[in-house]
Every structure is written in C-alpha cells, then in structure tokens.
Amino acid sequence: VVLLGAHFDSWDPAEGADDGGSGVAAVLDVARILKSLSVTPRRTIRFAFFSGEEEALLGSRGYDATHEKEHDRLSAVLVMDSGAGKPRGIELHGRADLEPAVRKAIAPLSSFGATATTLAASFDRDHGPFVVAGVPALTLWVEAGTYDDHHHTVIDTFDKVDPHWLAVDTAVMGIAAWNLADALERVGRRLTPAEAADVLKKSGVDATRRMVYGISTP
C-alpha cells in the first residue's frame, strides 16, 4: 500500500484554507484523476484525510494505531501539508536510504522543477507517526512563499491559495504516488524500532516527537 494523506482540521481561529485545505483538495483530486483513468498500479494507493493534526497529530496517530498490523505492507506514506506552493520535490526526513528510489520516482517531474530531495526532517505533520513505525514517510517539499505569514491565523482564507500551484502540486503528488505504487521494488524497507529511533535522534526531531507525544525527557 502507498498511502496519500492530508489533514482537514485547522488551528483555531484559522479557517484552514491552505493549512491543510489545499492538501486535502490535492489528495482528493489525485484520487479523482486516477479513478477516471481506470488504471491499476502494482500496489494499492490508499487516500486518507486526517483530523486532529493540529492537536498533536491525533488523527494520523489514531490511524497508525488502528492499522498497526499493516505496517509491513505499507510501502510508503506521502503527505501534503505545507500549503499550495511551488514544488521542489520530496522531503525524506532523515532516510538517506530512500533517496535513490525516490529520485527515480520523481524524475518525470523535471518539467515542474520538482525533482529535488532533502534529508531535512520535521515531526509536526502527519508523516510523524509513520516515521516512528519505521515506515518510509515522505512529504511534499514546496517553497515557503507567504505560507508562514497566514497559516494558523484568521487570514488563512481561500484567496490565499494559489490555484496554479495547487494544480501543479496535485500533479506532483499524483505522479509521485503512481510511480511509488507501480515500481518493481519498494521505495525502501521498514526500519526496526531501534533504527527508527536512531533516525529521529540523528535528524534532530526526537525532542519534538517527545513533546507531541507527551513524553517527558529523561
């Protein structure tokens, strides 16, 4: 399974048009487009909309717990949650081992300028619980633009969503998801708990994980 996700909740008192309404719109449209093409990849592409992302990733953590027995079957997770900006490529969150396969999957996106990868990591989006589970967890990498000026505020309104970049991000998400799902080999293996913990520490996000999960620092 390749899981495509975004969150539909918002930060009070924001309206959440770009954070994360634009991600929901993109993921929903990827589902519509692939369905309309009547094509079947080698792996299942599953679409999920999480709630409670702004409240310590409650939705994705709940999904992860409910589907814990499917972790070994989860080939990759791809989340959109940085607004509808100009795409750069894919964030790998410390998983250098995924880079060759991900670069191959996004190579067709050169016309969009979205073929870059970065090892930079974060733990404040819905990919986080899957990183803990050792599953290859990816996020769409976009240029920040004015996103930080309006997300989590009352001005995160529909007029702030750039329709052009939303359309391009949708194409990038769809092509990346298809290529990840249709590749002969998985993008990468599932890490052991010790390996996943090591990635979190080396990428500098373990403290954020502890804060999000409510774990006291020893």
JOTACOR-V339338 format. One record per backbone hydrogen bond with DSSP energy under -0.5 kcal/mol. CO is the residue of the C=O (numbers start at 1). NH is the residue of the N-H. If there is no record, write none. Layout:
CO|NH / CO|NH
This chain:
1|3 / 1|75 / 1|76 / 2|4 / 2|46 / 3|78 / 4|48 / 5|80 / 6|50 / 10|12 / 11|14 / 16|21 / 17|22 / 18|20 / 20|24 / 21|25 / 22|26 / 23|27 / 24|28 / 25|29 / 26|30 / 27|31 / 28|32 / 29|33 / 30|34 / 31|35 / 32|36 / 33|37 / 34|38 / 34|39 / 35|38 / 44|2 / 44|46 / 46|4 / 48|6 / 48|50 / 50|8 / 50|9 / 51|59 / 52|58 / 53|57 / 57|61 / 58|62 / 59|63 / 60|64 / 61|65 / 62|66 / 63|67 / 65|68 / 67|70 / 68|71 / 70|73 / 70|74 / 71|74 / 73|75 / 76|3 / 77|138 / 78|5 / 79|81 / 79|140 / 83|85 / 86|143 / 88|116 / 89|141 / 90|118 / 91|139 / 92|95 / 94|96 / 95|98 / 96|99 / 98|102 / 99|103 / 100|104 / 101|105 / 102|106 / 103|107 / 104|107 / 106|109 / 107|110 / 108|111 / 109|112 / 109|114 / 110|113 / 116|90 / 118|92 / 119|94 / 120|93 / 125|128 / 127|130 / 127|131 / 128|131 / 128|132 / 129|133 / 130|135 / 131|134 / 134|191 / 136|77 / 136|138 / 138|79 / 139|91 / 140|142 / 141|88 / 141|89 / 144|147 / 146|149 / 146|150 / 147|150 / 147|151 / 150|153 / 153|15 / 153|156 / 155|157 / 156|17 / 157|160 / 158|161 / 160|162 / 161|163 / 162|166 / 163|167 / 164|168 / 165|169 / 166|170 / 167|171 / 168|172 / 169|173 / 170|174 / 171|175 / 172|176 / 173|177 / 174|178 / 175|179 / 176|180 / 177|181 / 178|182 / 179|183 / 181|43 / 192|196 / 193|197 / 194|198 / 195|199 / 196|200 / 197|201 / 198|202 / 199|203 / 200|205 / 200|206 / 201|204 / 205|209 / 206|210 / 207|211 / 208|212 / 209|213 / 210|214 / 210|215 / 211|214 / 214|216
